[in-house]
Amino acid sequence: MKITIPYGKDKINLDIPEDNILDIVQGDDSFSGRDEKEIISRALADPIGSAPLSEIARGKTSACILASDITRPCPSYKFLPQLVEELNSGGITLSNIKVVLGLGIHRGHTDKEKRKLVGNYIFENTQVMDSDSKKAKLIGKTSNGTPVEIFEEVLNCDLLIATGNIEYHYFAGYSGGAKAVMPGVCTRNSIQANHSMMLDERAASGRSEDNPVRDDIEEAGKMAGIDFIFNVILDDNKNIIDAVAGKNNEAWLEGIKKYDMIYKREVDHPAEIVIASPGGYPKDINLYQSQKALENIKDIAKPGGAIILIASCSERFGEDVFEEWMSQAKDYGAISKRLKDRFVLGGHKAVAISRVISEKKVYLYSEFDRDATEKMGFEKLNNIQLYLNKAIEEDKGIKISIIPGGRFVKLKS
């Protein structure tokens, strides 16, 4: 069987005997091919728990739309024009609409990247800017004590709209909704306090209720005063296959129901080898982002089994603190103790990787050289096909699971 795996902006082609394939976990293709403009229009015309955006805009003079940065797959340029049209219909002029790209702790964008993210029309006719943690304002603390420090430009508007895409998140449960605020436009200080709760066992992928990280995010969103959300669901080719709009978090909760219907996946048995990709660019732009795919599939590899993570990592680590912590990832005992003693944003990802490496043999097919790969505790893999051929030759009955989009997969209980 010929298998195609996304890798950066390219593809990796593999040939695996059908008898050796245990599972190929992908989304439901029957949802693909829908008219994206119609999906966007339908969601905006029938918002959940809210009046239409054009009505909400009436009497307001300014609006701020929160949009995803370049590390996210969300195709904001496809729906921003229709959101802006709704705002215009409500009386808010183009010059009084700003689009803020939520960086969290990620790097800033070039003008070329900003234009690509929002599209030519939005870039040329509205104010498009990166969030800036140096220009943040403390608006209070959540009940968990998280300081909510938000980019001041987000607060200086009459109407706040949060956008993004919904997918599983390995400790926040799901992306989307108020996540555009926290961590999107918050400071490192805020994000670190929020993410420190990931150590709680309730902070898990696919868990929206009684998840301390997600509950904290929702509280921050309420404090920021989100007036309207627009979230999309994407297929493996990053096409919009569904969308929700309206009040947060009612619309978001409806969105995650739709997402589960399409993407909730369970497998009957673990595999000796699991092959996974985050889904190509931009999800594998660096190791910081690619780690999510590793976390999503770790439980379907047998104890002592092998995982092959196919991730370009063209921008290497993606975050300085994470890079420093990854130098200790070989020693899970030491690095996990370090994080428990003092939670550090960036260190949390290194500890998550270290835990998987301590339990499974993890191969990394990436742009990292052998020295850098092995220093992190991965095994460097230069030829995936050769590795698989040898594994199958040694064990004719070996079973392999493939997750081309790095989707969250769990074993049936």
Sequence and secondary structure as in RCSB ss.txt:
>XXXX:A:sequence
MKITIPYGKDKINLDIPEDNILDIVQGDDSFSGRDEKEIISRALADPIGSAPLSEIARGKTSACILASDITRPCP
SYKFLPQLVEELNSGGITLSNIKVVLGLGIHRGHTDKEKRKLVGNYIFENTQVMDSDSKKAKLIGKTSNGTPVEI
FEEVLNCDLLIATGNIEYHYFAGYSGGAKAVMPGVCTRNSIQANHSMMLDERAASGRSEDNPVRDDIEEAGKMAG
IDFIFNVILDDNKNIIDAVAGKNNEAWLEGIKKYDMIYKREVDHPAEIVIASPGGYPKDINLYQSQKALENIKDI
AKPGGAIILIASCSERFGEDVFEEWMSQAKDYGAISKRLKDRFVLGGHKAVAISRVISEKKVYLYSEFDRDATEK
MGFEKLNNIQLYLNKAIEEDKGIKISIIPGGRFVKLKS
>XXXX:A:secstr
 EEEEEETTEEEEEE  GGGEEEE    GGGTT  HHHHHHHHHHS BSS  HHHHHTT   EEEEEE TTS   
HHHHHHHHHHHHHHTT  GGGEEEEEE TTS    HHHHHHHH HHHHHHSEEEE  GGGEEEEEE TT  EEEE
EHHHHSSSEEEEEEE  EETTTEE SGGGGTTTTTB HHHHHHHHGGGGSTT  TT  SS HHHHHHHHHHHHHT
  EEEEEEE TTS EEEEEEESTTHHHHHHHHHHHHHH EEESS EEEEEE   STTTTSSHHHHHHHHHHHGGG
EEEEEEEEEE   TTTTSSHHHHHHHTTTT HHHHHHHHHHS  TTHHHHHHHHHHHHHSEEEEESSS HHHHHH
TT EE S HHHHHHHHHHH TT  EEEETT   EEE  
